[in-house]
Every structure is written in structure tokens, then in C-alpha cells.
Amino acid sequence: MLQKFNQLMDYIEAHLTESISGETISQIVGLSDYHFRRMLSYMAGMSLTEYIKNRRLSCANAELVNGEKVTDLAFKYGYQSVDGFSRAFRDWSGFLPSEVVKNKIQKTFPKFSFFIDIKGGISMEFKIEKKEKFNLVGVTKRVPIQFEGENNAIIELAQTITEQQRTEMYELGDLYPHQVLNASYHFDEGHLEEKGDLTHMICFATTKENPYYDLEQLTITENTWAIFPNRGPFPSTLQQTYANIYAVWLPSSNYKLLDEPIISFTRYDDSTDNVYSEVWVAVKEI
């Protein structure tokens, strides 16, 4: 996986003056657009759009020092006007392009390289488990993609669940963990930033078919799943588990993520400092 990320950095470097699509990037790294964005966000601490902008402005800085014209560089790096380029350059460097030309001011933003640093490594508990086909039955809503923090749209969805719907979901839920699950899927594609929407389902897992008009059903095909149990303060431990899956486990594993729902659940049977959760991601050996 790290090799593919470094191949992507090489591709971006060779195409800095061109439009780079999310579809092309997904093809290079072998991940869905959503999984790639989430993985890069945790590994690099920024979106790919921000990285590309920083690299373009860094290269423009070097060319300004070498005497290139501001107008030529503005259009070379995809800006619609010299004013737009000048504002972006000032926001990035703290100086106007004309000041760089006059005073030979240099600011750089190096090309990213990805590697595994095992010093101070993070120990992660996980298990690989084959799951037969099953159904998720519950309520859904399109919500904004949000990698960290509480998603208010999901909280609002939970608040809309009626007592009748709760009773029906409990009645159908005959599979582990026999409690409420959260599943995210149908991620918007084609964006390089933390933008777009996904479908979020609050649900139960079941072998049964849904007979109720006020619940929705999603069928999950037979797959291999990587399951990550975690215990600690909520919600910080669960959020850190997500981050470690993408930034630590996936780059060093011999698995790739499949385009299936990401499933999790939390048990609130202990204090908020010692909450048990699990995260499930569908995977395939590389």
C-alpha cells in the first residue's frame, strides 16, 4: 500500500500543472475515493487538494526566484487570474509574488514520501473473520462525510427513531452483537477533500428478511472482515481506532479495503472511561 501511495506522489509531481481527478487517483492507489481520502487525512494530516496546492505554490516560489513572470506562473498552475494566484500565494507564504521576485524570498513545501517507522510503534488488536451473507435492517439518512468529531446529522437521525422502529429492530436482530450497529456506505466519489455525503444506517444485523414498511434493509454479501475491538474513554478511543486502521494497520498489512459498509458498535454498559467498541471493515488479501 505504501508503494502505491509513493507512486501517487510521483504521478502528482509529474502532473502538477494539469488537472488531477479523484478517479485517476483511486485507480493508482487501488482504493475507493472515500477510503483514500480518509487514509491520507490520517497519515498526512491534510487533504490531497491542500497537498497539491502547497506543492504547486512551492514550485512557483522557486520559479519566481529564478525570474519567471507572475502572469505565466498563475496560468501554468491553474489559476483563473493573476489576482487569484497572488492571493493564494500570499496566504501560503506570507508574501506577494512580487516581493519574492524582488527579494528572492524562498519558502518550500517538500514532496511527500511514505514509509513505515516502527520506532514507538502502535500495537493494535484485531482479528480476521469470515462472515456469511447477512442483512442490516434499520433507518438511513444521507449525512455529510466527517472523519473526526461528532456528526450532528447522525445524532439527528438517531433522535428520529420511534419506539415502534426500535421494537421492530430488536425483534429482527438475531446476529452478534444483538444490539444497535452503525453502518456507513454509498460514499460520494470524485472529491479530493473531506467533502460530499454518505449513507448512514442505524440498524441491527439479522438473518431475517425485513417485513416492516418503516425500516430499510441492506444485504451484505459473504466477505472477510477485519474486526478491531477497543476499550477506553468514549468517543476518543473509538475515533483513534479509526485513525489507526487507516494510518497504521492498513499501510503495513497485506489487505486492501473492499467497497462495503464500515460497521461499528458501542456498548454503554460501563463508565465513559472504559467503553467497549468494535469497528468492522471488509477486506481482501493483496
C-alpha positions in Angstrom: 0.0 0.0 0.0 2.8 2.5 0.8 4.4 1.7 -2.5 1.1 2.7 -4.3 1.0 6.0 -2.2 4.5 6.8 -3.3 3.6 6.0 -6.9 0.8 8.5 -6.5 3.2 11.2 -5.2 5.4 10.6 -8.3 2.3 10.9 -10.5 1.2 14.1 -8.9 4.7 15.5 -9.2 4.8 14.8 -12.9 1.3 16.4 -13.4 1.4 19.4 -11.1 0.4 21.8 -14.0 -2.6 19.6 -15.0 -6.0 18.8 -13.6 -5.8 15.6 -11.4 -9.1 13.7 -11.0 -10.2 11.7 -8.0 -11.0 8.8 -10.3 -7.4 8.7 -11.6 -6.0 8.8 -8.1 -8.3 5.9 -6.9 -7.0 3.8 -9.8 -3.4 4.4 -8.8 -3.8 3.6 -5.1 -6.3 0.8 -5.6 -8.7 2.3 -3.0 -12.2 3.9 -3.3 -12.2 7.6 -3.3 -13.6 7.7 0.3 -11.1 5.2 1.7 -8.2 7.0 0.1 -9.3 10.4 1.4 -9.7 9.1 4.9 -6.4 7.2 4.9 -4.5 10.3 3.6 -6.2 12.6 6.1 -5.0 10.4 9.0 -1.5 9.7 7.5 -0.6 13.2 6.3 -2.8 15.5 8.3 -4.2 17.2 5.3 -6.4 16.7 2.2 -4.9 15.8 -1.2 -6.2 19.1 -2.5 -4.3 21.0 0.1 -1.1 18.9 -0.6 -1.3 19.6 -4.4 -1.9 23.3 -3.8 1.1 23.5 -1.5 3.3 21.7 -3.9 2.2 23.9 -6.8 2.9 27.1 -4.8 6.3 25.7 -3.6 7.3 25.1 -7.2 6.0 28.5 -8.2 8.1 30.1 -5.4 11.3 28.5 -6.8 10.4 29.7 -10.3 9.7 33.2 -9.2 13.2 33.3 -7.5 14.6 32.2 -10.9 13.0 35.1 -12.7 9.7 33.6 -14.1 6.9 36.0 -14.7 4.0 36.1 -12.2 1.4 36.1 -15.1 2.9 33.0 -16.7 3.0 31.1 -13.4 -0.5 32.0 -12.5 -1.9 30.3 -15.6 0.7 27.5 -15.5 -0.6 26.3 -12.1 -4.3 26.5 -12.9 -5.4 29.9 -11.5 -8.0 31.9 -13.4 -6.4 35.2 -12.8 -3.2 36.8 -11.5 -5.0 38.3 -8.6 -6.3 34.8 -7.6 -2.8 33.4 -7.8 -1.3 36.3 -5.8 -3.9 35.9 -3.0 -3.3 32.2 -2.8 0.5 32.7 -2.8 0.3 35.3 -0.1 -1.9 33.1 2.1 0.5 30.3 1.7 3.9 32.1 2.0 3.1 35.4 3.8 4.5 37.3 0.8 3.2 38.6 -2.5 4.8 37.1 -5.6 6.3 40.5 -6.5 8.1 40.5 -3.1 9.6 37.1 -3.8 10.8 38.3 -7.2 12.3 41.4 -5.7 13.8 40.0 -2.5 14.5 36.4 -3.6 12.4 35.0 -0.7 12.3 31.2 -0.6 9.7 29.0 1.0 9.4 25.3 0.3 6.9 22.5 0.8 8.7 19.2 0.0 7.1 16.3 -1.9 5.6 13.7 0.4 7.2 10.2 0.8 5.5 7.5 2.8 7.3 4.8 4.8 6.8 2.7 7.9 8.5 3.9 11.1 8.4 1.1 13.6 10.0 3.2 16.4 7.4 3.7 19.0 5.0 1.6 17.0 1.4 1.2 17.9 0.1 -2.2 19.0 -3.4 -3.0 17.5 -5.7 -5.8 18.4 -7.6 -7.3 15.5 -9.0 -10.5 14.1 -9.8 -11.7 10.6 -13.2 -13.3 10.4 -15.3 -14.7 7.6 -19.0 -13.7 7.8 -21.8 -15.3 5.8 -24.3 -13.2 4.0 -26.4 -11.2 6.4 -28.9 -8.2 6.4 -28.8 -4.9 8.1 -32.2 -3.6 9.0 -32.8 -0.1 10.3 -33.2 3.6 9.3 -30.9 5.6 7.0 -30.0 9.2 6.1 -27.6 10.9 3.7 -25.1 12.7 6.0 -22.0 14.8 5.4 -18.7 13.0 5.3 -16.8 13.8 8.5 -13.7 12.0 9.6 -13.4 13.3 13.2 -15.7 14.6 15.9 -19.5 14.0 16.4 -21.6 14.1 13.2 -24.7 16.1 14.1 -26.6 14.7 11.2 -26.2 11.1 12.6 -27.3 12.3 16.0 -30.4 13.8 14.4 -31.1 10.5 12.7 -30.9 8.6 16.0 -33.4 11.1 17.5 -35.9 10.4 14.8 -36.2 6.6 15.6 -39.6 5.8 17.0 -40.4 3.3 19.8 -42.1 1.1 17.2 -39.0 1.1 15.0 -36.8 0.2 18.0 -39.1 -2.7 18.9 -39.0 -4.0 15.3 -35.2 -3.8 15.0 -34.7 -5.6 18.3 -37.1 -8.3 17.2 -35.2 -8.9 13.9 -31.7 -8.6 15.4 -30.7 -12.3 15.7 -27.0 -11.9 15.0 -24.0 -10.7 17.0 -23.7 -8.3 18.7 -27.5 -8.3 19.2 -27.6 -4.5 19.6 -27.6 -1.3 17.6 -25.0 -1.0 14.8 -23.8 2.0 12.8 -23.0 1.4 9.1 -21.7 3.9 6.6 -21.7 3.3 2.8 -22.5 4.8 -0.6 -19.8 7.4 -0.3 -19.7 10.2 -2.7 -16.8 9.9 -5.2 -14.7 12.2 -7.2 -13.7 14.7 -4.4 -10.1 15.1 -3.1 -11.2 16.8 0.1 -13.3 15.9 3.2 -16.5 16.7 1.2 -19.6 15.0 -0.1 -22.1 12.7 1.6 -22.5 9.1 2.6 -25.5 7.0 3.7 -25.5 6.2 7.4 -27.7 3.4 8.8 -28.6 2.8 12.4 -29.5 -0.8 12.4 -29.4 -4.4 13.7 -27.7 -7.4 12.0 -30.1 -10.2 11.1 -30.5 -13.4 9.1 -34.2 -12.5 8.5 -35.9 -10.5 5.8 -37.4 -7.2 6.8 -41.2 -7.3 6.8 -41.7 -3.8 8.1 -42.6 -0.8 5.9 -40.9 1.7 8.3 -37.5 0.0 8.2 -35.0 -0.3 5.4 -32.8 -3.4 4.6 -29.3 -3.6 3.2 -28.0 -7.0 2.2 -24.3 -7.7 3.0 -22.6 -10.3 0.8 -20.3 -13.0 2.2 -17.0 -11.4 3.0 -13.8 -11.4 5.1 -13.8 -8.8 7.8 -11.0 -7.2 9.8 -12.5 -6.6 13.3 -10.9 -4.1 15.7 -12.0 -4.3 19.3 -11.2 -1.4 21.6 -11.8 -0.2 25.1 -11.3 3.1 26.7 -12.7 6.7 27.0 -15.6 7.3 24.6 -15.6 8.6 21.9 -11.9 9.4 21.7 -10.8 5.7 21.8 -13.2 4.7 19.0 -12.1 7.7 16.9 -8.4 6.8 17.4 -9.1 3.2 16.4 -10.5 4.5 13.1 -7.4 6.7 12.6 -5.0 3.7 13.4 -6.8 1.4 11.0 -6.1 3.8 8.1 -2.8 5.3 9.2 -1.1 2.3 10.9 -2.7 -1.0 10.2 -3.7 -0.8 6.5 -0.4 0.6 5.1 1.5 -2.2 6.8 -0.9 -5.1 6.3 -1.4 -7.4 3.3 -5.0 -6.4 3.0 -7.0 -3.9 1.0 -10.3 -2.5 1.9 -13.4 -3.5 -0.1 -16.2 -1.1 -1.1 -18.5 -2.4 1.6 -20.2 -0.7 4.6 -18.0 0.3 7.5 -19.7 -1.1 10.6 -19.2 -0.3 14.3 -21.0 -0.7 17.6 -20.5 0.6 21.1 -21.6 -0.9 24.4 -22.6 1.6 27.1 -22.5 -0.8 30.0 -19.5 0.7 31.8 -18.3 4.2 32.7 -17.4 6.6 29.8 -13.7 6.0 30.6 -14.0 2.2 29.9 -16.4 1.8 27.0 -16.1 -1.2 24.6 -16.5 -0.8 20.9 -15.7 -2.7 17.7 -15.0 -1.5 14.1 -15.6 -3.9 11.2 -14.1 -3.3 7.7 -14.4 -5.7 4.8 -11.0 -6.7 3.4 -9.3 -8.8 0.8 -5.7 -10.1 0.8 -3.5 -8.3 -1.7 
